[in-house]
Amino acid sequence: MADLVTVAGGAKADLRMLDLGRALPISGHTAWHSMPAIYELIKEHRTTLVFVNTRLQAEYTFQELWRLNEDALPIAIHHGSLDAQQRRRVEAAMAAGQLRAIVCTATLDLGIDWGDVDLVVNVGAPKGASRIMQRIGRANHRMDEPSKAYLVPGNRFEMLECQAALDAVEEAAQDTPDARQGALDVLAQHVLGMACADAFDPVDLYDEIVSAAPYAWLTWESFEQVVDYVATGGYALRAYERFAKILRGPDGLWRVRDARTAQAYRMNVGTIVEAARVKVRLGRTLRGKPGTVLPKTGRVLGEIEDEFAETLTVGDTFLFAGETLRFEGLAEDECLVTRAPPDTDPAIPSYAGSKFPLSTFLAARVRALIADPFEWDRLPEQIGAYLLQQRRRSVLPGERDLLVETFPRGKRHYLTAFPFEGRLAHQTLGMLLTRRLERAGLRPLGFAANDYGIAIWTTRDVAERAAIDPDFIGDLFAVDMLGDDLEAWLDESAMMKRTFRQCAVIAGLIERHHPGLKKSGRQVTISTDLIYDVLRKHQPDHLLLRAARQDAATGLLDVRRLGMMLERIQGRIIHRSLDRVSPLSVSVMLEIGRERVYGEGADEILAEAEAELLQEALS
């Protein structure tokens, strides 16, 4: 029996927002304008952790800081796609006090206790209060010394997020999400694992599983379906012997089918299914023979995703592992590269699923800040002025309201909405709204979304329809869009095939690793796509199809959060029909047609587009 020991909190954190003394852009996330100030902070401190939210941002930020590094300070980079040996070398150098700064992602969020770290810099919006509290705790990791940290917003909206995070840290408020319901594909893997360990009695195993909170909802019928799937592959696949993984003996106990099945399970166990990747290997160019590269002679720098590698042609350059690399070709599962001059306008590899969503907790605080003008005095002057411009030109939504604006621009008509519920929920909302607008004959052409809002453009005037039918906007955002509209979209969506692919790997239907060989990402895709089409046609209620829908709803689509938002705004939708774009709508309009490009040229183009839209909004 343990006693509960409660201790007083340690030294209060010294957390502040970086003030550049200049206006921030309305859009953009690289914080390129803050790089000189971040470099000065690194110079002023012993050791600095520069946190970013994505691996793409890590490569960009490291290159920008290195370009400014006239003092030749030892600065390193650390993220999950770099080779493990390189990461360990960086960690060892940091522990030995040999580095002044590390640009890092969430790989250094936890388990770091380096005494010399006296500053944390978080580049970009924090996205969650708990995450930023965890990160700032890396600095001065002692109870009696304050953790010192700066939040560096990339645009004006991120200034609102940063202020909301500052308030949350001051109150020691947490935004831990609700526990997710247990997934069926994970349960199938567990059932096979139990059979590999020893014979199991189904009743005893069921009682054990439902005693765990994530599976307390599991019915005996659902459990039997999971066991049947592991034993046969399901009704549509039971004719194929390779899908039978466990057998029931005369004693009523389930056992693994054979030693080969148990070996395959051990080689494929795990619930993290990353996108197919290729190793990045540094080659050596032969002297006197331009374009001839000796393969497999250099060290492995890390891994990039297969989809990005396939977009490259020989001679293309990209940033990786803190270097500018020239693509020389693909050899089996390796991307061969050589070093390139840093002034070649390189691309930056992108990684699927690497963006943090805006937490529900922080989103509510952002809405509260916007809705209360008495809070604006605590905000940086430029964001207060921006909100005031929006109120004069249109309106600002209340904490529980949804603002919808419609206006013409060029030869198109636009609808913008501001739920402040995160990019995932907004992308799902955009897909469903365009279906409804299509049925209404308004001919939507596309949509764009960010963490704060959504923009849809059409060839017909939505405001005109709303003037004829006052209930049109409310009906557009009715809760029932998560019924038939969602089901119809899921049936047509290629995203469901990708989600099914992950579930099939986790549940053991498709094995990526085999003794002596490994399936490529393309092989896995072809296999799972064929099975997906078969199951949809012959067994639409198959366990893995259900698991894929559950995963999509809670992950990629954020349906639960979208449903809560739709419930919240019923009867609280504010529609403003404008003659031109509003200041608030500028932020999401800048997402339209935006390419994933970084560098000074892209920043200039974005700045020009922003200036044009703002001039139009405020004229």
C-alpha positions as CSV (number, residue, x, y, z in Angstrom):
1,M,0.0,0.0,0.0
2,A,1.6,3.3,-1.1
3,D,1.0,6.7,0.4
4,L,0.1,9.6,-1.8
5,V,2.8,12.2,-1.6
6,T,2.0,15.7,-2.7
7,V,4.8,18.2,-3.3
8,A,4.7,21.9,-3.9
9,G,5.5,23.0,-7.5
10,G,9.0,24.0,-8.5
11,A,10.2,27.3,-9.8
12,K,7.7,29.1,-12.0
13,A,8.5,28.9,-15.7
14,D,9.9,31.9,-17.5
15,L,7.9,31.7,-20.7
16,R,7.3,34.5,-23.1
17,M,6.4,35.2,-26.8
18,L,9.2,36.5,-29.0
19,D,8.6,40.1,-29.9
20,L,10.3,41.1,-33.2
21,G,9.0,44.7,-33.1
22,R,7.5,44.2,-36.6
23,A,4.3,43.0,-38.2
24,L,4.0,39.3,-38.8
25,P,2.4,37.9,-42.0
26,I,-1.1,36.7,-41.8
27,S,-0.2,33.3,-43.3
28,G,2.9,31.1,-43.4
29,H,4.4,28.7,-40.8
30,T,8.2,28.8,-41.3
31,A,8.8,31.9,-39.1
32,W,11.6,32.9,-41.5
33,H,11.3,36.5,-40.2
34,S,12.4,35.3,-36.7
35,M,15.5,33.4,-37.7
36,P,18.0,36.2,-36.9
37,A,16.4,36.7,-33.5
38,I,16.5,33.0,-32.7
39,Y,20.2,33.0,-33.7
40,E,20.9,35.9,-31.3
41,L,19.1,33.9,-28.5
42,I,21.4,30.9,-29.2
43,K,24.4,33.2,-29.0
44,E,23.2,34.5,-25.6
45,H,22.7,31.1,-24.0
46,R,24.9,28.1,-23.2
47,T,22.7,25.4,-24.8
48,T,19.4,25.9,-26.7
49,L,16.8,23.4,-27.9
50,V,15.0,24.8,-30.9
51,F,11.7,22.7,-31.2
52,V,9.7,22.6,-34.4
53,N,6.5,20.7,-35.1
54,T,7.6,18.8,-38.3
55,R,10.6,17.2,-39.8
56,L,10.2,19.5,-42.8
57,Q,10.4,22.5,-40.5
58,A,13.4,21.0,-38.8
59,E,15.4,20.9,-42.1
60,Y,14.3,24.4,-43.1
61,T,15.1,25.9,-39.7
62,F,18.5,24.3,-39.4
63,Q,19.5,25.6,-42.9
64,E,18.4,29.1,-42.1
65,L,20.2,29.2,-38.8
66,W,23.4,27.7,-40.4
67,R,23.2,30.4,-43.1
68,L,23.3,33.0,-40.3
69,N,26.0,31.2,-38.3
70,E,28.9,33.6,-38.9
71,D,30.3,32.7,-35.5
72,A,30.6,29.0,-36.5
73,L,28.6,27.9,-33.5
74,P,28.2,24.1,-33.2
75,I,24.5,23.6,-34.2
76,A,23.0,20.2,-34.9
77,I,19.7,18.7,-36.2
78,H,17.7,15.8,-34.8
79,H,14.5,14.2,-36.1
80,G,13.1,10.7,-36.5
81,S,14.0,10.2,-40.2
82,L,17.7,10.6,-39.6
83,D,19.9,7.6,-39.2
84,A,19.9,6.2,-35.6
85,Q,23.7,6.4,-35.4
86,Q,23.7,10.1,-36.4
87,R,21.0,10.8,-33.8
88,R,23.1,9.1,-31.1
89,R,26.1,11.1,-32.1
90,V,24.1,14.3,-31.7
91,E,22.8,13.2,-28.3
92,A,26.2,12.3,-27.1
93,A,27.7,15.6,-28.2
94,M,24.8,17.5,-26.5
95,A,25.3,15.5,-23.3
96,A,29.0,16.3,-23.3
97,G,28.2,20.1,-23.7
98,Q,29.8,20.3,-27.2
99,L,26.8,21.9,-28.9
100,R,25.2,25.3,-28.6
101,A,21.9,24.3,-30.1
102,I,19.9,21.4,-31.5
103,V,17.0,21.9,-34.0
104,C,14.7,19.1,-33.1
105,T,11.2,17.7,-33.4
106,A,9.2,15.7,-30.8
107,T,12.1,13.1,-30.8
108,L,13.6,15.2,-27.9
109,D,10.3,16.0,-26.1
110,L,10.7,13.3,-23.5
111,G,13.5,11.7,-21.5
112,I,15.9,14.5,-21.9
113,D,17.8,15.6,-18.8
114,W,20.8,17.7,-20.0
115,G,21.9,20.1,-17.3
116,D,23.5,22.6,-19.7
117,V,20.2,23.3,-21.6
118,D,19.2,26.8,-20.4
119,L,16.8,27.8,-23.1
120,V,14.0,26.3,-25.2
121,V,12.7,27.9,-28.3
122,N,9.4,26.6,-29.8
123,V,9.1,27.7,-33.5
124,G,5.5,27.9,-34.7
125,A,2.2,27.5,-32.8
126,P,2.3,25.1,-29.9
127,K,-0.9,23.3,-30.9
128,G,-1.4,22.1,-27.4
129,A,-0.9,23.3,-23.8
130,S,0.4,20.0,-22.5
131,R,2.9,19.7,-25.3
132,I,4.4,23.1,-24.8
133,M,4.7,22.5,-21.0
134,Q,6.5,19.3,-21.7
135,R,8.9,21.0,-24.1
136,I,9.8,24.0,-21.9
137,G,10.6,21.6,-19.0
138,R,13.7,20.5,-21.0
139,A,15.4,23.8,-20.0
140,N,17.0,24.1,-16.5
141,H,15.6,20.6,-15.7
142,R,15.8,21.2,-11.9
143,M,13.1,21.9,-9.4
144,D,14.7,25.0,-8.0
145,E,15.5,26.8,-11.3
146,P,12.9,28.3,-13.7
147,S,12.6,26.8,-17.2
148,K,13.2,29.5,-19.7
149,A,11.5,29.4,-23.1
150,Y,10.3,31.5,-26.0
151,L,7.3,30.9,-28.2
152,V,7.9,32.0,-31.8
153,P,4.7,32.5,-33.8
154,G,4.9,32.1,-37.6
155,N,2.0,34.4,-38.4
156,R,-0.6,36.6,-36.6
157,F,-3.1,33.8,-35.9
158,E,-0.3,31.8,-34.3
159,M,0.2,34.8,-32.0
160,L,-3.3,34.1,-30.7
161,E,-2.4,30.4,-30.2
162,C,0.8,31.4,-28.4
163,Q,-1.1,33.7,-26.1
164,A,-3.7,31.0,-25.3
165,A,-0.8,28.6,-24.5
166,L,0.9,31.2,-22.3
167,D,-2.4,31.6,-20.3
168,A,-2.7,27.8,-20.0
169,V,0.8,27.4,-18.7
170,E,0.2,30.2,-16.2
171,E,-2.8,28.2,-14.9
172,A,-1.0,24.8,-15.2
173,A,-4.0,23.7,-17.3
174,Q,-3.8,20.5,-19.3
175,D,-5.4,19.5,-22.6
176,T,-5.0,15.7,-22.5
177,P,-7.4,14.3,-25.1
178,D,-10.1,11.8,-24.2
179,A,-9.1,8.1,-24.4
180,R,-9.8,6.5,-27.7
181,Q,-11.9,3.5,-28.1
182,G,-9.9,0.3,-28.7
183,A,-9.3,-0.5,-32.3
184,L,-10.3,-3.9,-33.8
185,D,-7.2,-4.3,-35.9
186,V,-5.0,-3.9,-32.8
187,L,-7.2,-6.4,-31.0
188,A,-6.8,-8.9,-33.8
189,Q,-3.0,-8.6,-33.5
190,H,-3.3,-9.1,-29.7
191,V,-5.4,-12.3,-30.2
192,L,-2.8,-13.8,-32.6
193,G,0.0,-12.8,-30.1
194,M,-1.7,-14.6,-27.3
195,A,-2.0,-17.7,-29.4
196,C,1.7,-17.4,-30.2
197,A,2.6,-17.2,-26.5
198,D,0.4,-20.2,-25.5
199,A,-3.0,-21.8,-26.1
200,F,-5.8,-19.6,-24.9
201,D,-9.3,-20.1,-23.7
202,P,-11.6,-17.6,-25.5
203,V,-13.8,-16.9,-22.4
204,D,-10.8,-16.2,-20.2
205,L,-9.2,-14.0,-22.9
206,Y,-12.5,-12.1,-23.4
207,D,-12.8,-11.4,-19.7
208,E,-9.2,-10.1,-19.6
209,I,-9.7,-7.8,-22.7
210,V,-12.9,-6.1,-21.5
211,S,-11.3,-5.4,-18.2
212,A,-9.1,-2.9,-20.0
213,A,-10.8,0.5,-20.4
214,P,-10.3,0.9,-24.2
215,Y,-12.2,-2.4,-24.8
216,A,-14.8,-2.2,-22.0
217,W,-17.4,-1.7,-24.8
218,L,-16.5,-4.9,-26.6
219,T,-19.4,-7.4,-26.9
220,W,-18.9,-11.1,-27.0
221,E,-20.2,-11.1,-30.6
222,S,-17.6,-8.6,-31.7
223,F,-14.9,-10.6,-29.9
224,E,-16.0,-13.8,-31.7
225,Q,-15.8,-11.9,-35.0
226,V,-12.2,-10.9,-34.2
227,V,-11.2,-14.5,-33.3
228,D,-12.9,-15.7,-36.5
229,Y,-11.0,-13.2,-38.6
230,V,-7.7,-14.4,-37.1
231,A,-8.7,-18.0,-37.6
232,T,-10.0,-17.7,-41.2
233,G,-9.5,-14.2,-42.6
234,G,-13.3,-13.7,-42.6
235,Y,-16.1,-15.1,-44.7
236,A,-14.8,-13.7,-48.0
237,L,-11.2,-15.0,-47.5
238,R,-11.8,-18.2,-45.6
239,A,-11.2,-20.3,-48.8
240,Y,-7.5,-19.2,-48.8
241,E,-5.4,-21.2,-46.4
242,R,-2.7,-18.5,-46.0
243,F,-5.2,-16.3,-44.0
244,A,-5.8,-19.0,-41.4
245,K,-3.5,-18.1,-38.4
246,I,-4.9,-20.0,-35.4
247,L,-6.6,-23.4,-34.9
248,R,-9.0,-24.6,-32.2
249,G,-8.1,-27.9,-30.6
250,P,-10.4,-30.7,-29.2
251,D,-9.9,-29.1,-25.8
252,G,-11.5,-25.9,-26.9
253,L,-8.3,-23.9,-26.8
254,W,-7.0,-21.8,-29.6
255,R,-3.3,-22.3,-30.7
256,V,-1.1,-20.7,-33.4
257,R,-1.3,-22.7,-36.6
258,D,2.4,-23.4,-37.0
259,A,5.9,-22.2,-36.3
260,R,6.1,-20.2,-39.5
261,T,3.0,-18.2,-38.5
262,A,4.5,-17.4,-35.1
263,Q,7.8,-16.3,-36.7
264,A,5.9,-14.0,-39.1
265,Y,4.0,-12.5,-36.2
266,R,7.2,-11.7,-34.3
267,M,8.7,-10.1,-37.4
268,N,5.6,-7.9,-38.0
269,V,4.3,-7.1,-34.6
270,G,3.6,-3.4,-33.9
271,T,0.9,-0.8,-34.4
272,I,2.9,2.0,-36.0
273,V,2.7,1.7,-39.7
274,E,4.8,4.3,-41.4
275,A,4.8,5.2,-45.0
276,A,7.1,3.2,-47.3
277,R,10.6,4.7,-47.1
278,V,13.9,4.4,-48.9
279,K,17.3,4.9,-47.3
280,V,19.3,8.0,-48.3
281,R,22.9,6.9,-49.0
282,L,25.7,9.3,-49.6
283,G,27.6,8.3,-52.8
284,R,30.8,9.5,-54.3
285,T,31.2,11.0,-57.7
286,L,34.0,9.7,-59.8
287,R,36.6,12.3,-60.7
288,G,36.7,13.1,-64.4
289,K,33.4,11.4,-65.1
290,P,30.6,13.8,-64.2
291,G,27.3,12.0,-63.5
292,T,28.9,8.7,-62.6
293,V,28.3,7.7,-59.0
294,L,29.8,4.8,-57.1
295,P,26.8,3.2,-55.3
296,K,26.7,2.0,-51.7
297,T,30.1,3.5,-50.8
298,G,29.0,6.2,-48.3
299,R,27.2,6.2,-45.1
300,V,23.4,6.1,-44.7
301,L,22.0,9.5,-43.7
302,G,18.5,8.4,-42.9
303,E,15.3,7.7,-44.7
304,I,12.8,9.7,-46.9
305,E,9.4,8.6,-47.9
306,D,9.0,6.6,-51.1
307,E,6.5,9.0,-52.6
308,F,8.9,12.0,-52.3
309,A,11.8,10.0,-53.8
310,E,9.7,9.1,-56.8
311,T,9.1,12.7,-57.6
312,L,12.9,13.3,-58.0
313,T,14.8,13.3,-61.2
314,V,18.6,13.1,-61.5
315,G,20.1,16.4,-60.7
316,D,17.3,17.6,-58.4
317,T,18.5,18.8,-55.0
318,F,16.9,18.6,-51.6
319,L,17.6,19.3,-47.9
320,F,18.2,16.4,-45.6
321,A,20.3,15.7,-42.5
322,G,21.3,19.3,-42.5
323,E,22.9,19.1,-45.9
324,T,22.0,20.1,-49.5
325,L,22.0,16.8,-51.5
326,R,21.9,16.1,-55.2
327,F,19.7,13.2,-56.3
328,E,21.7,10.6,-58.4
329,G,19.1,7.8,-58.7
330,L,17.3,4.9,-57.0
331,A,19.0,1.6,-56.5
332,E,16.7,-1.1,-55.0
333,D,15.5,0.4,-51.7
334,E,18.1,3.2,-51.6
335,C,18.2,6.8,-52.8
336,L,21.7,7.6,-53.9
337,V,22.8,11.2,-53.4
338,T,25.9,13.3,-53.5
339,R,26.7,16.6,-51.8
340,A,25.6,19.7,-53.7
341,P,26.3,23.5,-53.3
342,P,23.9,25.1,-50.8
343,D,22.7,27.8,-53.3
344,T,20.8,25.4,-55.6
345,D,17.2,26.2,-54.4
346,P,16.7,22.7,-52.9
347,A,13.4,21.1,-52.1
348,I,12.5,19.8,-48.6
349,P,11.2,16.2,-48.1
350,S,7.7,16.1,-46.8
351,Y,6.4,13.4,-44.5
352,A,2.9,12.1,-44.2
353,G,1.1,12.6,-40.9
354,S,3.8,14.8,-39.4
355,K,1.6,17.8,-38.5
356,F,0.2,18.3,-35.0
357,P,-3.5,19.1,-34.9
358,L,-4.7,22.1,-32.9
359,S,-6.0,20.7,-29.6
360,T,-9.7,21.2,-28.8
361,F,-8.6,22.8,-25.5
362,L,-6.4,25.4,-27.1
363,A,-8.9,26.0,-29.9
364,A,-11.6,26.9,-27.4
365,R,-9.2,29.4,-25.7
366,V,-8.4,31.0,-29.1
367,R,-12.1,31.5,-29.8
368,A,-12.5,33.0,-26.3
369,L,-9.7,35.5,-26.9
370,I,-11.2,36.6,-30.2
371,A,-14.7,36.9,-28.8
372,D,-13.7,39.2,-25.8
373,P,-12.4,42.7,-26.8
374,F,-11.4,43.3,-23.2
375,E,-8.8,40.6,-23.6
376,W,-7.2,42.3,-26.6
377,D,-5.1,44.6,-24.5
378,R,-3.0,41.6,-23.5
379,L,-2.4,40.7,-27.1
380,P,0.4,42.1,-29.2
381,E,-0.7,45.4,-30.7
382,Q,-0.7,44.1,-34.3
383,I,-3.1,41.3,-33.6
384,G,-5.4,43.6,-31.6
385,A,-5.5,46.0,-34.6
386,Y,-6.1,43.1,-37.0
387,L,-9.2,42.0,-35.0
388,L,-10.5,45.5,-34.8
389,Q,-10.2,45.8,-38.6
390,Q,-12.2,42.6,-38.9
391,R,-14.9,43.9,-36.5
392,R,-15.2,47.1,-38.5
393,R,-15.4,45.4,-41.9
394,S,-17.6,42.4,-40.9
395,V,-18.0,40.9,-37.5
396,L,-16.2,38.7,-35.0
397,P,-17.8,35.4,-33.9
398,G,-18.7,34.7,-30.3
399,E,-17.0,31.9,-28.4
400,R,-19.6,29.3,-29.5
401,D,-20.6,30.9,-32.9
402,L,-19.6,30.1,-36.4
403,L,-18.9,33.0,-38.7
404,V,-19.7,32.4,-42.4
405,E,-18.7,35.1,-45.0
406,T,-19.6,35.1,-48.7
407,F,-18.2,37.5,-51.2
408,P,-17.2,37.7,-54.9
409,R,-13.7,38.0,-56.2
410,G,-12.7,38.0,-59.8
411,K,-15.0,35.6,-61.7
412,R,-15.6,33.4,-58.6
413,H,-17.8,33.5,-55.6
414,Y,-16.3,32.5,-52.2
415,L,-17.6,31.1,-48.9
416,T,-15.4,31.2,-45.9
417,A,-16.1,29.8,-42.4
418,F,-14.1,29.9,-39.1
419,P,-14.8,26.9,-36.8
420,F,-11.2,27.1,-35.3
421,E,-11.2,23.3,-35.0
422,G,-8.0,22.3,-36.6
423,R,-7.0,21.4,-40.2
424,L,-8.1,17.7,-40.1
425,A,-11.7,18.6,-39.1
426,H,-11.8,21.5,-41.6
427,Q,-10.6,19.3,-44.5
428,T,-13.4,16.8,-43.7
429,L,-15.9,19.7,-43.5
430,G,-14.7,21.1,-46.8
431,M,-15.2,17.7,-48.6
432,L,-18.7,17.4,-47.2
433,L,-19.7,21.0,-47.9
434,T,-18.6,20.8,-51.5
435,R,-20.8,17.7,-51.9
436,R,-23.8,19.7,-50.5
437,L,-23.1,22.7,-52.7
438,E,-22.8,20.5,-55.7
439,R,-26.3,19.1,-55.0
440,A,-27.6,22.6,-54.6
441,G,-26.4,23.5,-58.1
442,L,-23.8,26.0,-56.9
443,R,-20.9,24.3,-58.7
444,P,-18.1,24.3,-56.2
445,L,-14.6,24.2,-57.8
446,G,-12.5,23.4,-54.7
447,F,-11.7,24.3,-51.1
448,A,-8.7,25.2,-48.9
449,A,-8.3,24.8,-45.2
450,N,-6.0,25.7,-42.3
451,D,-6.2,25.3,-38.6
452,Y,-8.6,28.2,-38.2
453,G,-10.9,28.3,-41.2
454,I,-12.0,27.0,-44.6
455,A,-12.6,28.7,-48.0
456,I,-14.7,27.2,-50.8
457,W,-15.0,28.8,-54.2
458,T,-17.9,28.3,-56.6
459,T,-19.1,29.6,-60.0
460,R,-22.6,30.4,-58.6
461,D,-23.3,33.0,-55.9
462,V,-24.0,31.4,-52.5
463,A,-25.1,34.7,-51.0
464,E,-27.8,35.0,-53.7
465,R,-29.2,31.6,-52.7
466,A,-29.0,32.5,-49.0
467,A,-31.0,35.7,-49.7
468,I,-33.8,33.6,-51.4
469,D,-33.7,30.9,-48.7
470,P,-32.8,32.3,-45.3
471,D,-32.4,28.7,-43.9
472,F,-29.9,27.7,-46.6
473,I,-26.7,28.4,-44.7
474,G,-28.0,26.7,-41.6
475,D,-29.0,23.7,-43.6
476,L,-25.6,23.6,-45.2
477,F,-24.0,23.1,-41.8
478,A,-26.6,20.7,-40.4
479,V,-25.4,17.8,-38.3
480,D,-26.9,15.3,-40.7
481,M,-23.9,15.8,-43.1
482,L,-22.1,13.2,-40.9
483,G,-24.7,10.6,-42.0
484,D,-25.3,9.8,-45.7
485,D,-23.0,12.5,-47.0
486,L,-20.0,11.1,-45.0
487,E,-20.9,7.5,-46.0
488,A,-21.1,8.4,-49.7
489,W,-17.9,10.3,-49.6
490,L,-16.0,7.5,-47.8
491,D,-17.2,5.0,-50.4
492,E,-15.6,7.1,-53.1
493,S,-12.5,8.2,-51.3
494,A,-9.0,6.9,-52.0
495,M,-8.2,7.7,-48.4
496,M,-10.2,4.7,-47.2
497,K,-7.8,2.4,-49.2
498,R,-4.8,4.0,-47.4
499,T,-6.5,3.5,-44.0
500,F,-7.4,0.0,-44.9
501,R,-3.8,-0.7,-45.8
502,Q,-2.7,0.3,-42.3
503,C,-5.3,-1.8,-40.7
504,A,-4.4,-4.8,-42.8
505,V,-0.8,-4.6,-41.8
506,I,-1.6,-4.2,-38.1
507,A,-4.1,-7.0,-38.1
508,G,-1.6,-9.4,-39.8
509,L,-3.6,-9.7,-43.1
510,I,-0.6,-8.4,-45.0
511,E,2.9,-9.1,-43.8
512,R,5.6,-6.6,-44.8
513,H,8.5,-8.5,-43.3
514,H,9.4,-12.1,-44.2
515,P,12.5,-14.2,-43.5
516,G,15.1,-13.1,-45.9
517,L,13.0,-10.5,-47.7
518,K,10.8,-7.5,-47.3
519,K,7.8,-6.3,-49.3
520,S,8.1,-2.9,-50.9
521,G,5.6,-0.3,-50.3
522,R,4.3,-0.7,-53.8
523,Q,3.8,-4.5,-53.3
524,V,1.8,-3.8,-50.1
525,T,-0.3,-1.2,-51.8
526,I,-1.2,-3.6,-54.7
527,S,-2.0,-6.5,-52.3
528,T,-4.2,-4.5,-50.0
529,D,-6.0,-2.6,-52.8
530,L,-7.0,-5.9,-54.4
531,I,-8.3,-7.3,-51.0
532,Y,-10.1,-4.0,-50.3
533,D,-12.0,-4.2,-53.5
534,V,-12.9,-7.9,-52.9
535,L,-14.1,-7.3,-49.4
536,R,-16.2,-4.2,-50.3
537,K,-17.9,-6.3,-53.0
538,H,-18.4,-9.6,-51.1
539,Q,-18.3,-8.8,-47.4
540,P,-18.9,-5.0,-46.8
541,D,-19.2,-5.6,-43.0
542,H,-15.7,-7.3,-42.8
543,L,-13.9,-6.6,-39.6
544,L,-11.0,-4.7,-41.3
545,L,-13.4,-2.5,-43.2
546,R,-15.1,-1.6,-39.9
547,A,-11.7,-1.0,-38.4
548,A,-10.7,1.3,-41.3
549,R,-13.8,3.3,-40.9
550,Q,-13.2,3.7,-37.2
551,D,-9.6,4.7,-37.7
552,A,-10.5,7.2,-40.4
553,A,-13.3,8.7,-38.2
554,T,-11.0,9.2,-35.2
555,G,-7.8,10.1,-37.0
556,L,-7.6,11.4,-40.5
557,L,-11.2,12.8,-40.6
558,D,-11.5,13.9,-36.9
559,V,-15.3,13.2,-37.3
560,R,-15.9,13.3,-33.5
561,R,-14.5,16.8,-33.2
562,L,-16.4,17.9,-36.3
563,G,-19.6,16.5,-34.9
564,M,-19.1,18.4,-31.6
565,M,-18.5,21.6,-33.6
566,L,-21.7,21.1,-35.7
567,E,-23.7,20.5,-32.5
568,R,-22.2,23.6,-30.9
569,I,-23.1,26.0,-33.8
570,Q,-26.7,25.0,-34.4
571,G,-28.7,28.2,-34.2
572,R,-25.5,30.2,-33.7
573,I,-24.4,30.7,-37.3
574,I,-23.6,34.3,-38.3
575,H,-23.7,34.9,-42.1
576,R,-22.3,38.1,-43.6
577,S,-22.7,38.8,-47.3
578,L,-19.8,41.1,-48.2
579,D,-18.8,42.9,-51.4
580,R,-15.2,41.9,-51.0
581,V,-12.9,39.8,-48.9
582,S,-12.6,40.6,-45.1
583,P,-9.4,40.8,-43.1
584,L,-10.2,37.5,-41.4
585,S,-10.8,35.7,-44.7
586,V,-7.5,36.8,-46.0
587,S,-5.7,34.2,-43.9
588,V,-7.5,31.2,-45.4
589,M,-7.7,32.7,-48.9
590,L,-3.9,32.6,-48.9
591,E,-4.0,28.8,-48.6
592,I,-5.6,28.6,-52.1
593,G,-3.3,27.1,-54.6
594,R,-0.4,27.3,-52.2
595,E,2.5,24.9,-53.0
596,R,4.7,23.3,-50.4
597,V,7.7,25.5,-51.2
598,Y,10.1,27.2,-48.9
599,G,12.7,29.9,-49.3
600,E,12.9,33.6,-50.0
601,G,11.2,33.5,-53.4
602,A,8.2,31.7,-52.0
603,D,8.0,34.1,-49.0
604,E,8.1,37.1,-51.4
605,I,5.2,35.6,-53.5
606,L,3.2,35.0,-50.3
607,A,3.9,38.5,-49.0
608,E,2.8,40.0,-52.3
609,A,-0.5,38.0,-52.3
610,E,-1.1,39.0,-48.7
611,A,-0.5,42.7,-49.4
612,E,-2.9,42.6,-52.4
613,L,-5.7,40.9,-50.4
614,L,-5.3,43.1,-47.4
615,Q,-5.4,46.2,-49.6
616,E,-8.6,44.9,-51.1
617,A,-10.1,44.0,-47.7
618,L,-9.4,47.4,-46.2
619,S,-10.1,49.7,-49.1
